[in-house]
Amino acid sequence: MSFDFSLSPRVEDWRDRIRQFIDDTVIPREQSAFTDGIDDDLRRTLQKAARDADIWAPQAASELGGGGFRFDEAAVLLEEAGRSLFGPLALNCAAPDEGNIHLLTVVGTEGQKEKYLRPLVAGDIRSSFAMTEPPPGAGSDPSALRTIARRVDGGWAISGDKHLITGADGAAVVIVMARDADSGKATMLLVDADNPGYRVTGHARTIDATMVGGHCQIRFDDAFVTTDAVLGEPGEGFRYAQVRLAPARLTHCMRWLGAARRAHEIAVRRCVERELFGHRLTEHGMAQQMIADNEIDLAAARSLLWHTSWLLSEGDKGTEASSRAKVFISEAVGRIVDRAVQLCGGMGTSDDLVVGRIYADIRAFRIYDGASEVHRMSIAKRVARRYE
């Protein structure tokens, strides 16, 4: 057994070029995006620049036009992209498209890949993933799924409400999780945005505000889709959800680790420059403790992320490992950014230093892709079964 965290020359090259791109191209656009809003015009502008810089979709397969990196290699690159809240959007490795690209790559038919996957990797379209429902529907407990898919002549009819569906407004296709009316089992189906039975009914006002298309309420009123719209096999929706969710938890960790690192960098620079009570902030013990704790959390989170990403690259399902990583990293990056806000003082609460915006956006990460409490419950049950 060996432990080798060294990076290949190609990974180092992409990492350095992504870092330069984020610093030179993306970060200068942040303040105008905060003011003017995040829309598809901004997405297209940033994505054209990323394609021109030859750092496009590092996590996607090379035959589809992506970088073709292994999952553990992507951990390095997506962290760099995440140093700006708009970096993953620029490189086409942002949620929910990144997770849907992976799901379609693994599960999609050739026809589905041609119709949806290739345009998605190319950045020609956006997508969304619709599982969460208004109470008492599916949320942390996916077995509470209430959206129904009925078999009809030539296909399926879907009815139900979903909410907090990221990127739905403006997405060309939505992957919807519905319960088969006959078997009671979950099935995934692809629904085009121009389907007469599908519509976006509203936007939730959330503390995170840097997602193109927002977090939406959507409705299916007997939305008819043909049989070839089923993603994978009918009744296997929960199994396919694990195909998507375990890697997606980790890619969230990659991106948010980059954002937390950026907040820490800003805070330390400010502490080096800022003088209070006759000393620089870096000479005050309380500030030193927060800086040191951030360094420790960053190193621990990165080590756990790299190891878990390696497990998935080696073929492990990573279900329990990704839960452990998601809980620790989501809470660690929250601590890092919280300390960064405190170190920056009043300016840390503003968009001016970006730290305040990162703080607002990162809080939801402890809920997205499974709340920390749900993952802890799952981990504890697995541990108990092993001891039994």
N, C-alpha and C positions, 0 to 999 in steps of 0.2 A: 504494500500500500504506500502511496506517495501523496504528498500534498504539494501542489504546484499552482501558485497564484500568478505565475508569470503570464504576460500577455503576448500574443503573436504580433509580429510587425504590422500586419494588416489591421488588427484591432487598435493598436497604438496610433496608427495613421488616421483611422476614422475618428478615434477619440479626440485627437488633437485638432482635427479639422472641424469636428462638431463643436468643440469648445470655442474655436475661433469664430465660427459662424454664429453661435449664440451671442458671443460678445459683440461682434461687429454688425450683425444684421438684425437679430431678433430683439435684443435688449433695448436698442435705440427706438424700437417701435412700441415699447410697453406703455409709456405714459399716454400716448395718443390713443392706444387701444382701450385703456382704462376710461378715458374720457369719451371717446366716440362709440365704444361698444365693439364687441367681438362678433364678426359676421363672416359670411362666405367670401366676401371680397378680400378681407384680411387673410383668410385661410389661403385663398388662391395666390395672393401676392407672396406670402411667406413660402408656400410650397413650391412655387416657381423658382424662388431663390435657392431653396434646398436642392431641387433637382439640378439647377445650374452648378451648384457646388459639389455635386456628385456624392451626396450623403443621404440618399433617399431611402426611406423605409428599411432601416437596417435589419429589422426583425423578420421581414417578409422573404419568401423564397426567391432566389436569384432568377429562376425561370419565369417568375411573375414580374420581374423588374425591381425586386427589392435587393437588399444587401446580402442576404443569404447567410447571415451569421447564426451560429449556434445560440441556444437560449442563454447559456452562461456568458457568452461573449456579448450578447445584447444587453446584459445587465450593466456592463461598463458603459455602453453607448447611450442607453436610455437614461442613465443617471446624468450624463453630460447634457443630453437634450432637456432634461427636467430642470436645469438651472434657471431657465425662464419658464414661466407658466405657459408661454406660447411656443416653446421649443418643440415639444412633442407634436403639436398641431402642425408645425412647419415641416417636420420630418415624416409626417404621416405615421406616427407611432403612438397616437393619443387614443384614449378611450372615447367612445366604445368601438371605433373602427378597428383598432389593433386587435382586440379580442375577437371581433367578428371575422377578421382576416384569418386568424388562427383556426377558428371553428370551421369556417368554410373550407380551408385548406385540408383539414383532417376529415371532415364529414361530408362535404358537398359532392354532388355528382358532377360529371364533366360539364353538363349543361348549366348547372348552377354556378360553377366556377367561371364559365365563359360569360354568363349574363351578369353576375354580381361580383365575383372575386377579382377578376382582372380590372374592371373599372374602379373597384374599391382600392386596390393596391396602387393604381395609377393616380388616385386622387380625383378622378372624374366625378365620383359620387360620394356621398356620405351614407352611413347606416345607423341603425339603433337596435337595441336589444330590449325586448319588452317582456319582463317577467313580473316585476313588482306591481301590486294592485292596491287599491284603497282598502282599508280595513272593512270587513274581516278577511280580506283576500290575502294572497301570498305576499310575504315580505321576508322576514327572517325565517319564517317557517314556509318553505316552498310547497309543502303538502296541502296548504290551505288554498291552492289554486282554484279560482272560480271561473275564469274565462273558459268558454266551452267551444270545442270544435266538433261539429256534427258532420258525419259522412252524408253527402248528397250525390246526386247523379253527376259524374264527371269530376268530383273533387270534394272539397270541404267548405262548410260555412262556419265562420268564426264570429262569436258574440261575447262581449265583455268589456270591462274598463281596466285600464292600466294607468298608473301614475308614477311620477318621478322617473320618466323615461328619458334618459340623457340623449340629447342631439336629435330628438324626433322631428322637431320643426325644421324642415328643409332636407331631411334624410330621404334618399330615393327608395330605400327598402328598410323594412323592419323585420327582425326575426322575433316572432312571437311564441311564447310558451302558452299552450292551451291544454285543457283536459279533454281527452277523447270522451264524447258523450256515451259511447257504448262500453268501452273497456275501463274507463275511469283513470287511465294512465296518461301521463303527460306526453305531448307531442310538440315538436318544433315545426313551425311553418314560416315560409317567406312570403311577405305581403308587400306589394308595391305601393308606393305612396299615392298613386293615382287610382287605387282601388276604390270604387264607389262606396263600399261599405266601411271604409276606414277614414278617420279624420282626427286631427289634433284639436282638442277641445279647450286647452288652456295651458298656462305656464305657472309653475310653482315659483314663488320668490324665495330663493335659498341663500344661505350665507356665502356659498361659493358662486362665483359669477363670471367665470372665464371659460365656459363651455359654449362652443358654437351650437346653436339650436336649443340651448337651455335644457331645463328639466320639465318635461311636459306631461299633461294628462292626455290620454288618447282613448279612442272608443272604436270598437268593432261592432257594427250592426249587420249581422249576417253577411260579413265580408266573404265573398266567394273566391276561392283559389282552386286551381286545378291540382290533380294528384301529384304532379311533378314539383309542386311547391313545398312538399314535405321535406324537411331537412333530415337526412338519415332515414331511420325506420320509424313508423308510427309506434307510439307507446314507449319510446326510448329517450324521451326528452330529458329526464333527470340525469341519465347516464351521459348524454351529450353536454349537459350543463356543466358537469365536472370536467369534461374535455376543455371547455372554455374557461371555467372559473378558477381552477388551480393556477394556470399560467397567468390569467388576468390579475389575480391577486398580487403576483410577484412583479408583473410589469407596472402595476400601480406603485409598488414598493420602490422600484427602480426610479420612476419619474419623481416621486415625492422625496426620495432621498436626495436627488439633485436639487430640488427646491429648498429643502432644509439646509443643505450645504451652502446654497447661495445666501440664505438668510443669515447663516452663521458668518460667512465671509463679510457681509455688509456690516454686521454687528462688531466683528473684531476690528475691521478697518476704522470704524467710528470710535471704538475704545482706544485705539492707538492715537487717534487725532484729538480726542476729547479730553480736556483737563478740567478737573473738579477738585476743589479744596486743596489746591496746590500740587496735585499729582495727576498724571494721566490715569484714565480709568483702568488701564491694564496693570496699574500698580496697587489698586485697591483689592483687598482680599476677597470681598464678596463678588466682585466682577471676575476675578481670577477663577473662583470656584465655578461660576457659570460657564466660562470659556472652556475650562478643563472638562466639565461634565458634558458639554456639547461635543468635544473631541472624542470622548469615550463613547458616547451614544452613536456618533457617526461611524466610528471604527467597528463597534459591535454590530450595528445594523448592517453594514456592508459585508462583514464576514459571514453573518447568517444568510444574507441574501445570496452571496456568491455560492455558498455551499448548497443551498436549496435549489438554486438555478442549475447547478451542476447535476444534482440528482435528477431533475427533469430532463436535462440533456442526455443523461445516461439511460433514459427509459423508465425511470421510476414515476409512478402516478403522482407522487408528491402531495397526496391529499392532506395527511397529518402534518407533514413538514411545511407545506405552504400555509396551513393554519397557524402553526407556531411562528413562522416568519411574519405573516401578516399582522398578528397581534403585536408582536414585539416591535416591528418596524413602524407600524402606524402610530403606536404610542411613543416610541422614541423620537420620531420626527416631530410629533406634537410638542414634546418637551424641548427639543432643540429650537424650534421656531418661537415657542413661548419665551424661552430665555433670551433669544435674539431680540424680541420685542422689548423685553425689560432692559436689556443692555443699551438699546437705542433710545430709551426714554420716550418722551412724547412723540418724537418723529417716528418711532417704531410703530405707532398706531396708524400711520398715514400711508397712502399709496406712494408718496414721494420717494420713500426709501424702498418700496416694494415689499418690505417685511410685513407690513400690515395686511396687504393683499394676500400674501402667501399664508399668513396666519388664518385669515378668514376662509380661504379655500381648503386648507389642509385639515381643518377640524372634522370635516365630513368623512375623511378617510377612515376613521375608526368605526364608521357605520357601513360605508360602501363595501361591496363584496363580502358581506357578512360582518355583523357587529362583533366587537371583541368578545362580548359575553357569549355569543353563539359559538364562536370558535373555541373558547375555553371549555364550554360544555362538551363540544365534540371531542376535543383533546382528552378531557377527563374520562369520558365514556370509553374511548379507545384504550387508555391506560388501564382502566378497571377491567376491561375484557382480557387484557394481557395477563393481569394478575390472577384473574379467575381461572 
